[in-house]
Amino acid sequence: MSPKARPARASDVDEIAASLPETELGISWGDRPTWKVRGKGFLIHRMPHKTAVDPVTGEMWDDLLVVITPDMGAKQALIEADNPFFDIDHFRNHNGVLVRLSRLGEIDRDELVEVITDAWATRAPKKLVREHLGD
């Protein structure tokens, strides 16, 4: 983290997602809060599940965010970087990566903006992405 950067916070997730064009906070996976662009989810608050548990206590994590990545290569790069993003068996063949909201402070806000913007761009129409980010 650079000296001028501030650590990311859980509250930044909604602020960043809401700042992107044509986004809305909706529901998917039954009842899970999900940030969407034109109806396609790019950030999903995951329900606690036995597939994602604390390795020490065995308790299910209740603060997981699924972030859509552009492809499996981008997912792997994010997982292998020195940050709190990870994968579980349940998502092995999916381009979603997980992060605990309680660990977002391990990256800076600018990094979180980049990850969320990439997730948005993965699901947004190409024309909208070009209008927002340029060519």
C-alpha positions as CSV (number, residue, x, y, z in Angstrom):
1,M,0.0,0.0,0.0
2,S,1.4,3.4,-0.9
3,P,1.9,5.9,1.9
4,K,-0.8,8.2,0.6
5,A,-3.4,5.4,0.0
6,R,-5.9,4.5,2.7
7,P,-7.0,1.0,3.4
8,A,-10.2,-0.2,1.8
9,R,-13.3,-0.6,3.9
10,A,-16.4,-2.7,3.6
11,S,-18.4,0.5,3.1
12,D,-16.4,1.3,0.0
13,V,-17.9,-1.6,-1.9
14,D,-21.4,-0.1,-2.2
15,E,-19.9,3.4,-2.8
16,I,-17.7,2.3,-5.6
17,A,-20.3,0.0,-7.2
18,A,-23.0,2.8,-7.0
19,S,-20.6,5.2,-8.8
20,L,-20.4,3.1,-11.9
21,P,-22.7,3.7,-14.8
22,E,-26.1,2.0,-14.9
23,T,-25.6,0.0,-11.7
24,E,-28.3,-1.0,-9.2
25,L,-28.4,-3.0,-6.0
26,G,-30.7,-5.9,-6.5
27,I,-31.1,-9.5,-5.5
28,S,-29.8,-12.8,-6.9
29,W,-29.3,-16.3,-5.8
30,G,-32.7,-16.2,-4.1
31,D,-32.3,-13.3,-1.7
32,R,-28.7,-12.2,-1.9
33,P,-27.8,-8.5,-2.3
34,T,-26.2,-8.2,-5.7
35,W,-24.7,-5.2,-7.6
36,K,-25.9,-5.4,-11.2
37,V,-25.3,-3.6,-14.4
38,R,-28.2,-3.9,-16.8
39,G,-29.5,-6.9,-14.9
40,K,-26.2,-8.8,-14.8
41,G,-24.6,-9.3,-11.4
42,F,-20.9,-8.4,-10.8
43,L,-20.7,-8.3,-7.0
44,I,-22.7,-10.8,-4.9
45,H,-22.9,-10.9,-1.1
46,R,-22.7,-14.6,-0.5
47,M,-24.8,-16.4,2.1
48,P,-22.8,-18.3,4.8
49,H,-22.3,-21.8,3.5
50,K,-20.4,-24.9,4.6
51,T,-18.2,-24.6,1.5
52,A,-16.5,-21.5,3.0
53,V,-15.4,-21.8,6.6
54,D,-12.8,-20.5,9.0
55,P,-10.0,-23.1,9.0
56,V,-9.4,-22.6,12.7
57,T,-13.0,-22.5,14.2
58,G,-14.9,-24.3,11.4
59,E,-17.5,-21.5,11.5
60,M,-19.1,-20.4,8.2
61,W,-17.9,-17.0,7.0
62,D,-20.8,-14.5,7.0
63,D,-19.0,-11.6,5.3
64,L,-18.1,-13.0,1.8
65,L,-18.3,-11.0,-1.4
66,V,-18.2,-12.8,-4.7
67,V,-16.4,-10.6,-7.3
68,I,-16.7,-11.5,-11.0
69,T,-13.4,-11.5,-12.9
70,P,-13.0,-11.1,-16.6
71,D,-11.7,-14.6,-17.1
72,M,-10.0,-17.5,-15.4
73,G,-6.5,-16.0,-16.0
74,A,-7.5,-12.7,-14.3
75,K,-9.0,-14.8,-11.4
76,Q,-5.8,-16.7,-11.0
77,A,-3.7,-13.6,-11.0
78,L,-5.9,-12.0,-8.3
79,I,-5.7,-15.1,-6.1
80,E,-2.0,-15.4,-6.5
81,A,-1.3,-11.7,-5.7
82,D,-0.5,-10.6,-2.1
83,N,-4.1,-9.7,-1.2
84,P,-7.1,-11.1,0.6
85,F,-8.9,-12.6,-2.5
86,F,-9.2,-16.4,-2.6
87,D,-11.0,-19.3,-4.2
88,I,-12.9,-22.3,-2.9
89,D,-13.8,-25.6,-4.5
90,H,-17.4,-24.5,-5.1
91,F,-16.0,-21.7,-7.5
92,R,-13.1,-23.6,-9.1
93,N,-14.8,-23.6,-12.6
94,H,-16.3,-20.2,-12.3
95,N,-14.7,-16.8,-12.8
96,G,-15.8,-15.5,-9.4
97,V,-13.3,-14.9,-6.7
98,L,-14.1,-14.4,-3.0
99,V,-13.0,-11.9,-0.4
100,R,-14.1,-11.4,3.2
101,L,-15.3,-7.9,3.8
102,S,-13.5,-7.9,7.1
103,R,-10.2,-8.3,5.3
104,L,-10.6,-5.5,2.7
105,G,-8.2,-3.3,4.8
106,E,-5.4,-5.5,3.5
107,I,-5.6,-3.6,0.1
108,D,-6.0,0.1,-0.5
109,R,-9.1,1.7,-1.8
110,D,-7.6,2.4,-5.2
111,E,-7.0,-1.4,-5.6
112,L,-10.6,-2.1,-4.6
113,V,-11.8,0.5,-7.2
114,E,-9.8,-1.3,-9.9
115,V,-11.1,-4.8,-8.9
116,I,-14.8,-3.6,-8.8
117,T,-14.5,-1.7,-12.0
118,D,-13.1,-4.7,-13.7
119,A,-16.0,-6.8,-12.4
120,W,-18.5,-4.2,-13.7
121,A,-16.7,-4.1,-17.1
122,T,-17.0,-7.9,-17.3
123,R,-20.8,-7.7,-17.2
124,A,-21.5,-4.3,-18.7
125,P,-22.3,-3.9,-22.4
126,K,-19.1,-3.2,-24.4
127,K,-20.4,0.2,-25.6
128,L,-21.1,1.3,-22.0
129,V,-17.6,0.2,-20.9
130,R,-16.1,2.2,-23.8
131,E,-18.1,5.3,-22.9
132,H,-17.0,5.1,-19.3
133,L,-13.4,3.9,-19.6
134,G,-12.5,4.9,-23.1
135,D,-11.0,2.5,-25.7
